[in-house]
């Protein structure tokens, strides 16, 4: 069993969420501001949390404003989802 870094539930399948979505790795704005290592940083998430992250914001918004675990945990919709999914 592995642990989701967002909801902290023990799950059998973990996915890797790129804090800066891979579709943005060739974007000039991101290339100027982040190193290759920063762009490749991921967090381990369960599938429901990973799916929910991508329904809350566009990839650009995720990359610009929610590119850390702490920032994601402060996002209101993500917080509500985590609170809900922890009870499942």
C-alpha positions as CSV (number, residue, x, y, z in Angstrom):
1,X,0.0,0.0,0.0
2,X,1.1,3.5,-0.8
3,X,0.1,6.8,0.6
4,X,-1.5,9.7,-1.4
5,X,0.4,13.0,-0.6
6,X,-2.9,15.0,-0.7
7,X,-5.5,12.9,1.1
8,X,-3.0,10.7,3.0
9,X,-5.1,7.6,2.3
10,X,-3.5,4.3,1.9
11,X,-4.2,3.1,-1.7
12,X,-2.9,0.3,-4.0
13,X,-2.4,2.5,-7.1
14,X,-0.5,5.8,-7.0
15,X,-0.1,8.2,-9.9
16,X,2.5,10.9,-10.3
17,X,1.2,14.5,-10.6
18,X,3.6,16.8,-12.3
19,X,3.5,20.1,-10.3
20,X,4.1,21.9,-13.6
21,X,2.1,19.9,-16.1
22,X,4.2,18.3,-18.8
23,X,2.2,20.1,-21.6
24,X,3.9,23.3,-20.4
25,X,7.5,22.1,-20.3
26,X,8.2,23.6,-23.8
27,X,6.4,26.8,-23.0
28,X,8.9,29.8,-23.0
29,X,7.3,31.4,-19.9
30,X,7.9,28.3,-17.9
31,X,11.3,27.6,-19.4
32,X,12.5,31.1,-18.3
33,X,11.3,30.7,-14.7
34,X,11.9,27.0,-13.8
35,X,14.8,24.7,-14.0
36,X,14.4,21.3,-15.6
37,X,14.5,19.7,-12.2
38,X,11.7,22.0,-10.9
39,X,9.6,21.2,-14.0
40,X,10.0,17.5,-13.4
41,X,8.9,17.5,-9.8
42,X,6.0,15.3,-9.0
43,X,3.9,14.3,-6.0
44,X,2.4,10.9,-5.4
45,X,-1.4,11.0,-5.6
46,X,-4.3,8.6,-5.7
47,X,-6.3,8.5,-8.9
48,X,-9.3,10.4,-7.5
49,X,-7.2,13.2,-6.2
50,X,-5.1,13.5,-9.4
51,X,-8.3,13.6,-11.5
52,X,-9.8,16.3,-9.2
53,X,-6.7,18.5,-9.4
54,X,-7.1,18.7,-13.2
55,X,-10.8,19.5,-13.0
56,X,-10.2,22.5,-10.7
57,X,-7.8,24.6,-12.8
58,X,-6.3,24.7,-16.3
59,X,-2.8,23.4,-16.8
60,X,-1.5,27.0,-17.0
61,X,-3.1,27.9,-13.7
62,X,-1.8,24.8,-12.1
63,X,1.7,25.5,-13.4
64,X,1.8,29.2,-12.5
65,X,-0.1,29.3,-9.1
66,X,-0.4,25.7,-7.8
67,X,3.0,24.3,-8.5
68,X,3.8,23.0,-5.0
69,X,2.1,20.6,-2.6
70,X,1.5,23.4,-0.1
71,X,-0.2,25.6,-2.8
72,X,-2.5,22.6,-3.9
73,X,-3.4,22.0,-0.3
74,X,-4.5,25.7,0.1
75,X,-6.7,25.6,-3.0
76,X,-10.3,25.8,-1.8
77,X,-11.8,23.2,-4.1
78,X,-9.0,20.8,-3.5
79,X,-9.4,21.2,0.3
80,X,-13.1,20.4,0.0
81,X,-12.4,17.3,-2.1
82,X,-9.8,16.0,0.2
83,X,-12.1,16.5,3.2
84,X,-14.8,14.5,1.3
85,X,-12.6,11.7,0.0
86,X,-10.9,11.0,3.3
87,X,-14.3,9.8,4.6
88,X,-14.5,7.2,1.8
